Amino acid sequence: MDFRLTDDQRALRAGVRELLEGRFPRERLREAVDGGPPVVDRALWRELGGAGFFALRLREADGGVGLGLPEAVLVFEEAGRALLPGPLVATHLAAGVVEGAAEGRAVVTALDTAGDEAGAAQRGAAGDGAGALVEHLASADAVLAIGAPGDGDIEALPSAGLARAARPVRSVDPATPLHRLPHPGRVPCPDRMAYPDRVARPDRLAAPARPAGARSAGRFRREAVLLTAALQLGSAVRTVEMAVRHARERFQFGRPIGAFQAVQHLCAGMLVRAETARSVVYAAAVTEDAGEVAAAKLLADEAAVRNARDCLQVHGGMGFTWEADVHLHLKRAWVRAEQWQRAADAEEELAAGLLRFGP
């Protein structure tokens, strides 16, 4: 199978990078981090929508771009490279489901109820508190509540009532605010529980319900895992670039520190992790196999976290300062590693796949 990018795919990636470098340069990133409570930049969100970021995989007949998951992975890799904040994955998945999401007029976050159940089971009764974590809830217009795989349970809910029922949680990433919703693993439905201001007329918020087949809860979650892996991949690649540039520019004993073997080994290890993760993420975008998606998330999480740590080490004492951007990649990688599929869950998915093949 040929995994080389086509000319159109390379042009798409270059166009997205140019757009983000123009609309979200480092200065905007620092403003988002240093400027108080983080909120989604609505103007940037609409511009992303106008560029087709969220409608990338919608059919052209439905007002979308008509591309596939491999192209979405390339776009999200660039967003991860730029550390673009906001609920990008959820809004992308909500295109065609939540009115205005495809055009960037609506900001959508996600409530992964099944993922929270797994996390609660791992934490046990003495865990850090019951409830599902939701990012950027205060900025969202709607929340996609995604149930357990196989049940096809996906709901679009207004965020206002959910926000009043939630409590803020301190986030390690200064650009990713988190809230915890009560009652883990329970989708807010009338027959289970009631949140304030639940949707009285769902047609105002969501498109008519569609069959569970093509876009079931399981597939929504699998796509979310892969797109989050693509964000991690972009961050891992970016920290390689940051480390190599610093190693060339920083001098000690009259020589660039990149001339020292210890620094070379760190940078080489970072590159190997990033390129290994890239090959698996790209392959999973083509096959959409659950096991390969799990492997992509596992390797991309490791590459993002470990590359950020090694990049920090290459930067030395300067890397630990607030003014350097290295810690922002590390903190974002930590948060994403806990989203949609944790390492333990990915390992279980891979183990189950191996057992199906037998000895």
C-alpha positions in Angstrom: 0.0 0.0 0.0 1.3 3.5 -0.9 1.1 5.9 2.0 2.8 8.8 0.3 0.8 12.0 0.2 -0.8 13.1 -3.0 -0.2 16.5 -4.4 -3.6 17.6 -3.2 -2.9 16.3 0.3 0.4 18.2 0.4 -1.3 21.3 -0.8 -4.1 20.9 1.9 -1.5 20.6 4.6 0.5 23.6 3.4 -2.6 25.7 3.1 -3.7 24.8 6.7 -0.3 25.6 8.0 -0.2 28.9 6.2 -3.7 29.8 7.6 -2.7 28.9 11.1 0.6 30.7 11.0 -1.2 33.8 9.8 -4.2 33.7 12.1 -2.7 32.0 15.2 1.0 32.9 15.4 3.0 32.5 18.6 1.8 35.9 19.8 -1.8 34.8 19.7 -0.9 31.6 21.6 0.7 33.6 24.3 -2.3 35.9 24.5 -4.5 32.9 24.9 -2.3 31.6 27.7 -1.6 34.8 29.5 -4.8 36.7 29.0 -7.0 35.3 31.8 -9.7 32.7 31.6 -9.3 30.9 28.3 -12.2 31.2 25.8 -12.7 30.1 22.2 -11.8 32.8 19.7 -15.1 33.0 17.8 -13.7 35.0 14.9 -11.0 32.4 14.4 -13.5 29.6 14.8 -15.7 31.1 12.0 -12.6 31.5 9.8 -11.7 27.9 10.3 -15.3 27.0 9.4 -15.1 29.1 6.3 -11.9 27.3 5.3 -13.6 24.0 5.6 -11.9 22.8 8.8 -15.0 21.4 10.4 -16.9 20.5 7.2 -14.0 18.7 5.7 -15.7 15.3 5.6 -19.2 16.4 4.9 -20.5 15.5 1.4 -20.3 18.4 -1.1 -24.1 18.0 -1.5 -24.4 18.8 2.2 -22.2 21.9 1.9 -19.0 20.2 2.9 -15.6 19.6 1.3 -16.1 15.9 0.5 -12.8 14.7 1.7 -12.0 11.7 4.0 -10.4 10.8 7.3 -6.8 10.8 6.0 -7.2 14.4 5.0 -8.8 15.3 8.3 -5.8 13.7 10.1 -3.4 16.0 8.1 -5.4 19.0 9.0 -5.5 18.1 12.7 -1.8 17.4 12.7 -1.3 21.0 11.7 -3.6 22.2 14.4 -1.7 20.2 17.0 1.6 21.6 15.7 0.2 25.1 16.3 -1.2 24.2 19.7 -4.6 25.6 18.5 -6.9 25.6 21.5 -10.5 24.7 21.6 -12.8 21.7 21.2 -11.6 21.0 17.6 -12.4 17.3 17.6 -15.9 17.6 18.9 -16.9 20.5 16.6 -15.5 18.6 13.6 -17.5 15.5 14.6 -20.6 17.7 15.1 -20.6 19.0 11.5 -23.9 17.9 10.0 -25.3 17.1 13.4 -25.3 20.4 15.2 -26.6 23.4 13.3 -23.8 25.9 12.6 -21.0 23.6 13.6 -19.7 23.0 10.0 -19.5 26.8 9.3 -17.8 27.5 12.7 -20.9 29.5 13.9 -21.3 27.0 16.7 -18.7 25.7 19.2 -19.3 22.1 20.3 -17.6 20.2 23.0 -18.2 16.5 23.9 -19.2 14.5 26.9 -17.7 11.0 26.6 -19.9 9.1 29.1 -18.6 5.6 28.4 -15.0 6.8 28.7 -15.8 8.3 32.1 -17.3 5.0 33.3 -14.0 3.3 32.5 -12.0 6.0 34.2 -14.2 5.9 37.3 -13.7 2.1 37.5 -10.0 2.6 37.3 -10.0 5.3 40.0 -12.3 3.4 42.3 -14.3 4.8 45.2 -11.3 6.9 46.4 -10.9 8.6 43.1 -10.7 12.3 42.4 -14.5 12.7 42.3 -17.4 11.4 40.3 -18.3 12.9 37.0 -17.2 13.3 33.4 -14.6 15.8 32.3 -15.7 18.3 29.6 -13.3 20.8 28.0 -14.3 24.4 27.0 -17.8 24.0 28.4 -18.1 27.7 29.1 -17.4 28.6 25.5 -19.6 25.9 23.9 -23.0 26.3 22.3 -23.7 22.6 22.4 -22.4 19.4 23.9 -22.3 16.1 22.1 -23.1 13.4 24.7 -21.7 10.1 23.3 -22.7 6.9 25.0 -21.3 3.4 25.1 -20.0 1.8 21.9 -22.6 -0.1 20.0 -25.7 1.5 21.4 -25.8 4.4 18.9 -26.6 6.8 21.7 -25.5 10.3 20.5 -27.3 13.4 21.7 -26.7 17.1 21.0 -27.5 19.1 24.2 -27.4 22.8 24.9 -24.5 23.8 27.1 -26.2 26.4 29.4 -27.9 23.9 31.7 -24.9 21.6 31.7 -22.6 24.5 32.6 -24.7 25.3 35.7 -24.7 21.7 36.8 -20.9 21.4 36.3 -18.1 22.4 38.6 -14.8 23.9 37.3 -11.7 21.7 37.6 -8.2 23.1 37.6 -6.5 22.1 34.4 -2.8 21.5 34.0 -3.0 23.2 30.5 -3.7 26.9 30.9 -5.4 27.0 27.5 -7.8 24.1 28.1 -10.4 24.8 30.8 -12.1 21.8 32.3 -15.4 21.2 34.0 -16.7 18.0 35.7 -20.3 17.0 35.2 -22.0 15.0 38.0 -23.1 11.4 37.7 -20.5 9.6 35.6 -21.5 7.6 32.6 -25.1 8.8 32.4 -26.3 10.7 29.4 -28.7 13.4 30.4 -32.0 12.0 29.1 -35.5 12.5 30.5 -35.9 8.8 31.5 -32.5 8.8 33.4 -32.0 12.2 34.8 -32.8 15.9 34.1 -30.4 18.8 33.6 -31.7 22.3 33.7 -32.8 23.7 30.3 -32.6 20.5 28.5 -33.5 20.7 24.8 -37.2 21.4 24.5 -37.1 21.3 20.7 -34.1 19.2 19.5 -34.6 20.4 15.9 -33.3 23.8 16.8 -30.0 22.3 17.8 -29.5 19.1 16.0 -30.3 17.6 12.6 -32.9 14.8 12.5 -31.7 11.6 14.1 -29.8 9.3 11.7 -29.4 5.5 11.8 -26.7 4.3 14.2 -24.9 2.4 11.4 -22.6 4.8 9.6 -22.0 7.2 12.5 -22.7 5.1 15.7 -21.3 6.0 19.1 -18.5 3.5 18.5 -17.5 5.1 15.2 -17.8 8.6 16.7 -15.5 7.6 19.5 -13.0 5.9 17.2 -12.8 8.9 15.0 -12.3 11.2 18.0 -9.5 9.0 19.2 -7.7 9.1 15.9 -8.1 12.9 15.5 -6.8 13.4 19.0 -3.8 11.2 18.1 -3.3 13.5 15.0 -3.2 16.5 17.3 -0.6 14.7 19.5 1.4 13.9 16.4 1.5 17.5 15.4 2.8 18.6 18.8 5.4 15.8 18.8 6.7 17.0 15.4 6.8 20.6 16.5 8.8 19.9 19.6 11.4 18.1 17.4 11.7 21.3 15.4 12.0 23.4 18.5 14.7 21.2 20.0 16.8 21.1 16.8 16.5 24.8 16.3 17.6 25.5 19.9 20.5 23.0 19.6 21.8 24.9 16.6 21.4 28.4 18.1 22.6 27.8 21.7 26.3 27.8 22.2 28.4 26.4 25.0 32.2 26.3 25.2 32.3 28.0 21.8 30.2 25.3 20.0 26.5 24.8 19.4 25.1 22.3 21.9 23.8 20.3 18.9 27.5 19.3 18.4 27.4 17.3 21.7 26.5 13.6 21.3 24.1 13.6 24.3 22.0 16.3 22.7 22.2 14.6 19.3 20.9 11.4 20.9 18.0 13.2 22.5 17.0 14.9 19.2 17.4 11.6 17.3 15.1 9.8 19.7 12.5 12.5 19.4 12.5 12.2 15.6 12.2 8.4 15.7 9.2 8.6 18.1 7.5 11.3 15.9 8.0 9.4 12.7 6.9 6.1 14.2 3.7 7.7 15.4 3.2 9.4 12.1 3.3 6.1 10.2 0.8 4.4 12.5 -1.6 7.4 12.6 -1.6 7.7 8.8 -2.2 4.0 8.4 -5.1 4.0 10.9 -6.7 6.9 9.0 -6.8 4.6 5.9 -7.9 1.4 7.6 -10.0 2.8 10.4 -9.4 -0.4 12.2 -10.1 -0.2 16.0 -6.8 -1.9 16.9 -4.8 0.3 14.6 -6.5 3.4 16.0 -5.7 2.3 19.5 -2.0 1.8 18.5 -2.0 5.3 16.9 -3.3 7.0 20.1 -0.9 5.0 22.2 2.2 5.9 20.1 1.1 9.5 19.5 0.5 10.1 23.2 4.0 8.7 24.0 5.6 10.8 21.3 3.9 14.0 22.4 4.7 13.6 26.1 8.2 12.2 25.8 9.2 14.6 23.0 8.1 17.6 25.0 10.1 16.3 28.0 13.2 15.8 25.9 12.7 19.2 24.2 12.6 20.7 27.7 15.8 19.0 28.6 17.5 20.3 25.4 16.4 23.8 26.3 18.0 23.4 29.8 17.0 25.8 32.5 15.3 28.2 30.0 12.9 25.4 29.1 11.4 25.5 32.6 10.5 29.2 32.4 6.9 30.4 31.7 8.2 32.5 28.8 9.3 29.4 26.9 6.7 27.5 24.9 8.0 24.0 25.7 5.9 23.6 28.8 2.7 24.4 26.8 3.3 21.4 24.5 3.9 19.2 27.5 0.8 20.3 29.4 -1.4 20.0 26.3 0.0 16.5 25.7 -0.8 15.5 29.2 -4.4 16.6 28.8 -4.9 14.9 25.4 -3.4 11.7 26.7 -6.4 11.5 29.1 -9.0 12.2 26.4 -11.1 9.7 24.5 -8.8 6.7 25.1 -6.2 6.4 27.9 -3.1 4.3 27.5 -4.5 1.5 29.6 -7.6 1.3 27.4 -5.6 1.4 24.2 -3.4 -1.4 25.5 -6.5 -3.5 26.3 -7.9 -2.9 22.8 -4.6 -4.1 21.3 -4.5 -7.1 23.6 -8.0 -8.1 22.7 -7.2 -7.8 19.0 -4.2 -10.1 19.4 -6.2 -12.6 21.3 -8.8 -12.8 18.5 -6.1 -14.1 16.2 -5.2 -16.8 18.6 -1.8 -18.5 19.3 
